[in-house]
Amino acid sequence: QAHVAESGGGEVQVGGSLTLSCVTTETILETYPVGWYRQAPGEQRTLIARISPYGGPDYEDFARGRFTISRDTAKNTVYLQMDDVRTADTAVYYCNTTPPLPPIWGQGTQVPVSS
């Protein structure tokens, strides 16, 4: 049984916007901080932002200002809104707890950014 399911990826043009969704379980959402990660071709997977059960969002420096993480507890979903996307944002996007729990990694959702 999958713990997370990412969706919402797809080709987007430079300067455009996209919102990704991560459906998870109530237990994970209420117990752990949940983060969005990304892995660009040939690079390591890196954290973008996280949101805690009882706290606010927290962003890595490169994401601050263009990415917005939010959650809807009624839908057990964590969102990542991406604005003013750049070609460097091309990657597979994943969600997981922070720090990540290996059994939770899902298939991710691809975001190719075209110029």
C-alpha positions in Angstrom: 0.0 0.0 0.0 1.4 3.3 -1.1 2.0 5.9 1.7 2.1 8.8 -0.8 0.9 9.5 -4.3 2.3 12.5 -6.2 0.5 14.0 -9.1 0.1 17.3 -11.1 3.3 17.2 -13.0 3.6 17.9 -16.7 5.3 20.1 -19.2 5.3 23.8 -18.3 6.9 26.8 -20.0 9.5 29.1 -18.5 7.7 31.7 -16.4 4.6 29.5 -15.9 3.0 28.0 -12.9 2.1 24.5 -11.7 0.6 23.0 -8.6 1.7 19.5 -7.5 -0.4 17.4 -5.1 0.8 14.7 -2.6 -2.0 12.5 -1.2 -0.8 10.8 2.0 -2.2 9.1 5.0 -3.8 10.9 8.0 -1.2 9.3 10.3 1.7 10.6 8.3 0.2 14.1 8.0 -0.6 14.3 11.7 2.7 12.8 13.0 5.5 14.0 10.8 6.6 17.1 8.9 6.0 16.4 5.2 8.3 17.8 2.5 8.5 18.1 -1.2 11.8 17.0 -2.8 13.1 17.0 -6.3 15.7 15.1 -8.3 17.1 16.7 -11.5 18.7 14.4 -14.1 22.2 13.4 -12.8 21.7 15.1 -9.5 20.9 14.0 -5.9 17.4 14.3 -4.5 17.1 17.6 -2.5 14.5 19.0 -0.2 12.5 22.0 -1.4 10.2 22.8 1.5 8.4 21.2 4.4 5.3 21.8 6.5 4.9 20.6 10.0 1.7 19.2 11.7 1.5 22.1 14.1 3.8 24.7 12.6 4.3 26.8 9.5 6.1 26.1 6.3 9.8 26.1 5.9 11.7 26.6 2.7 15.2 26.0 1.3 16.9 29.2 0.2 16.5 28.4 -3.5 12.8 27.9 -3.1 11.9 30.9 -1.1 9.7 33.3 -3.0 8.7 31.1 -6.0 7.5 27.9 -4.2 4.6 27.7 -1.8 3.9 24.6 0.3 0.5 24.1 1.9 -1.7 21.3 3.1 -5.4 20.3 3.3 -5.9 18.0 6.3 -9.5 17.2 5.2 -8.0 15.7 2.0 -4.8 14.4 3.5 -3.0 16.3 0.8 0.1 18.5 0.7 0.5 20.9 -2.2 3.5 22.5 -3.8 2.7 25.6 -5.9 5.5 26.5 -8.3 5.5 30.0 -9.8 7.8 31.6 -12.4 9.3 28.3 -13.2 12.8 28.0 -14.7 14.5 25.4 -16.8 16.5 24.5 -13.7 13.3 23.4 -12.1 13.1 20.4 -14.5 13.1 17.4 -12.2 11.0 14.6 -10.8 9.2 15.8 -7.7 8.6 13.6 -4.7 7.0 14.0 -1.3 8.1 12.3 1.9 8.5 13.0 5.6 11.4 15.1 6.7 13.8 13.6 7.3 12.6 11.1 4.7 11.6 7.5 5.5 12.9 5.3 2.7 9.8 3.0 2.6 7.6 6.0 1.9 9.2 7.2 -1.4 6.6 7.1 -4.2 7.0 7.2 -8.0 7.2 11.0 -8.1 5.7 13.3 -10.7 7.8 14.7 -13.6 8.0 18.4 -14.4 9.8 19.2 -17.6 10.2 23.0 -18.1 10.5 24.1 -21.7 12.0 27.4 -22.9 
